[in-house]
Amino acid sequence: MTEVEAKAVIEAALLAADKPLTLENLQAAVEEYPTAQVAALVAQLQSDCVAQGRGVRVVEVAGGYQLVTDPAWADRLSRIYRKTRAARLSRPALETLAIMAYRQPITRAEIEEIRGVNIDGVIQSLLERSLIQIVGRKEGVGRPLLYGTTPMFLERFGLKSLEGLPSLSELPAPETAPAQETTTQESVPVAQPEVTSTAD
Amino acid sequence: MTYRVKLPVFEGPLDLLLFLIKQNHIDITNLPVAEIVEQYLEYLGLMQILDLDIAGDFLVMAATLLQIKSRMLLPPDETPPEEEEPDPRAELVRKLLEYQQFKAAADRLQDLERQRLAVFTRVPPEGQRLEAEVVEEPFFEASLFDLLTALSKVLQKVPKEIFHEIVKDEFTVEQKTASLRERLAQTAQMTFSQLFESAKNKLEVITIFLALLELIRQRFVVARQGEVFGDILVLRADQLQPAPVGEGSAS
């Protein structure tokens, strides 16, 4: 199989996929090519899409690759397709997810302690939307359930991985620095927030 | 007749405190507890008047604030302290800062979500629909606190009742709901304060406010705000429907 053909197979696989495909998934379809070379072909495909002014983009998300539309045409496409209200998460849901993303695995009570409110309903709806999952039980009194985020969470926010989250200290922080050392959390020490849109 | 309003808001006491801190441009680390507790209780009072479901958390926080306030009023101990007396506010300040940080993280997620919403995938995720299938749901954009803030401003403007008048007609939420519906059927949008222009006393203002909440709940109207702490606009929900597709070239 020539490289051009392999690239075509990859493109076709991405088109047919219902969720992001990993390099391993893709490699299964073009077995003569080792994974490293598949990665290179994906990269080529990505730049082809941009160079040829195509309407689609290949983005890296949730540990895999996905074929999506070029965000530049969002307005045009929204004349046919609409993002309904269900597409947006509520504020309580976002705050709960944010805490969970940085502190996972975490119990419900620990999140409630930070937000200062009961979050039963929020947890339930996040579970139903598969954005979070139960990842175990905490040792100790009552052995409460521990929660963590899912690959669906990454996909929804266009993140490659949890490391793609900006570290807490990089966020536009409180105007004033904490008076005393906030000891507890080690913020995830990672690089830039990586948004996977490949536009421009 | 008692009337209960339930709103799908989850905001808790920390959220309210941060809201007050932001509104007053206060330095969190040097929290003026006396000042804050007063405003906090004012909001609590408003929420009680409206018979909103006040979670116990709000009351616990009120008690905590009052305790901190009283501890700060005590004269410093005469006897040299064994160890340095911790600032009674320290724990609260730590929690506020921590929560604020996660709120910033939630903002960031919201940005990412918005960017991601600009792309369409072949398998539509939840919330991506063909235009023709969409039935738009109105939504509640101004937060409950925004509405309460606006209400407290209106209440301040209510003329003091000087005359002892025997007011015959009691206001009911049903009546006010009906008359708001009527007014909005004609104008489609009004500012928050316009709603209360005709109100003669506190009871009437509150009845109108409850009627407004009811209409929001029924999704007949939507409360919108152009900017934070800006004027609240009340719009008829059907005004938000986008023009149907195929009406010539749009935009």
Chai-1 contact restraints between the chains, C-beta under 6 A:
chainA,res_idxA,chainB,res_idxB,connection_type,confidence,min_distance_angstrom,max_distance_angstrom,comment,restraint_id
A,D18,B,V123,contact,1.0,0.0,6.0,A-B,restraint_1
A,V68,B,V119,contact,1.0,0.0,6.0,A-B,restraint_2
A,V68,B,T121,contact,1.0,0.0,6.0,A-B,restraint_3
A,T69,B,V119,contact,1.0,0.0,6.0,A-B,restraint_4
A,T69,B,F120,contact,1.0,0.0,6.0,A-B,restraint_5
A,P71,B,A118,contact,1.0,0.0,6.0,A-B,restraint_6
A,P71,B,V119,contact,1.0,0.0,6.0,A-B,restraint_7
A,A74,B,A118,contact,1.0,0.0,6.0,A-B,restraint_8
A,L77,B,F120,contact,1.0,0.0,6.0,A-B,restraint_9
A,R79,B,V245,contact,1.0,0.0,6.0,A-B,restraint_10
A,I80,B,E131,contact,1.0,0.0,6.0,A-B,restraint_11
A,Y81,B,F120,contact,1.0,0.0,6.0,A-B,restraint_12
A,Y81,B,Q128,contact,1.0,0.0,6.0,A-B,restraint_13
A,R82,B,R129,contact,1.0,0.0,6.0,A-B,restraint_14
A,R82,B,E131,contact,1.0,0.0,6.0,A-B,restraint_15
A,R82,B,V134,contact,1.0,0.0,6.0,A-B,restraint_16
A,K83,B,L117,contact,1.0,0.0,6.0,A-B,restraint_17
A,K83,B,G127,contact,1.0,0.0,6.0,A-B,restraint_18
A,K83,B,Q128,contact,1.0,0.0,6.0,A-B,restraint_19
A,T84,B,G127,contact,1.0,0.0,6.0,A-B,restraint_20
A,T84,B,R129,contact,1.0,0.0,6.0,A-B,restraint_21
A,T84,B,V134,contact,1.0,0.0,6.0,A-B,restraint_22
A,R85,B,E137,contact,1.0,0.0,6.0,A-B,restraint_23
A,R85,B,F139,contact,1.0,0.0,6.0,A-B,restraint_24
A,A86,B,E126,contact,1.0,0.0,6.0,A-B,restraint_25
A,A86,B,G127,contact,1.0,0.0,6.0,A-B,restraint_26
A,A87,B,L117,contact,1.0,0.0,6.0,A-B,restraint_27
A,A87,B,G127,contact,1.0,0.0,6.0,A-B,restraint_28
A,P92,B,F10,contact,1.0,0.0,6.0,A-B,restraint_29
A,L94,B,A106,contact,1.0,0.0,6.0,A-B,restraint_30
A,L94,B,L109,contact,1.0,0.0,6.0,A-B,restraint_31
A,L94,B,Q110,contact,1.0,0.0,6.0,A-B,restraint_32
A,E95,B,A106,contact,1.0,0.0,6.0,A-B,restraint_33
A,A98,B,F102,contact,1.0,0.0,6.0,A-B,restraint_34
A,A98,B,A105,contact,1.0,0.0,6.0,A-B,restraint_35
A,A98,B,A106,contact,1.0,0.0,6.0,A-B,restraint_36
A,A98,B,L109,contact,1.0,0.0,6.0,A-B,restraint_37
A,I99,B,F102,contact,1.0,0.0,6.0,A-B,restraint_38
A,I114,B,Y99,contact,1.0,0.0,6.0,A-B,restraint_39
A,G116,B,G12,contact,1.0,0.0,6.0,A-B,restraint_40
A,G116,B,P13,contact,1.0,0.0,6.0,A-B,restraint_41
A,G116,B,L14,contact,1.0,0.0,6.0,A-B,restraint_42
A,V117,B,F10,contact,1.0,0.0,6.0,A-B,restraint_43
A,V117,B,G12,contact,1.0,0.0,6.0,A-B,restraint_44
A,V117,B,D57,contact,1.0,0.0,6.0,A-B,restraint_45
A,F157,B,L109,contact,1.0,0.0,6.0,A-B,restraint_46
A,F157,B,L112,contact,1.0,0.0,6.0,A-B,restraint_47
A,F157,B,E113,contact,1.0,0.0,6.0,A-B,restraint_48
A,G158,B,L112,contact,1.0,0.0,6.0,A-B,restraint_49
A,G158,B,R116,contact,1.0,0.0,6.0,A-B,restraint_50
A,L168,B,Q101,contact,1.0,0.0,6.0,A-B,restraint_51
A,L171,B,A104,contact,1.0,0.0,6.0,A-B,restraint_52
A,L171,B,A105,contact,1.0,0.0,6.0,A-B,restraint_53
A,P172,B,A104,contact,1.0,0.0,6.0,A-B,restraint_54
A,P174,B,L97,contact,1.0,0.0,6.0,A-B,restraint_55
A,P174,B,Q100,contact,1.0,0.0,6.0,A-B,restraint_56
A,T176,B,D27,contact,1.0,0.0,6.0,A-B,restraint_57
A,T176,B,T29,contact,1.0,0.0,6.0,A-B,restraint_58
A,P178,B,L97,contact,1.0,0.0,6.0,A-B,restraint_59
A,A179,B,T29,contact,1.0,0.0,6.0,A-B,restraint_60
A,V195,B,Q115,contact,1.0,0.0,6.0,A-B,restraint_61
A,S197,B,Q115,contact,1.0,0.0,6.0,A-B,restraint_62
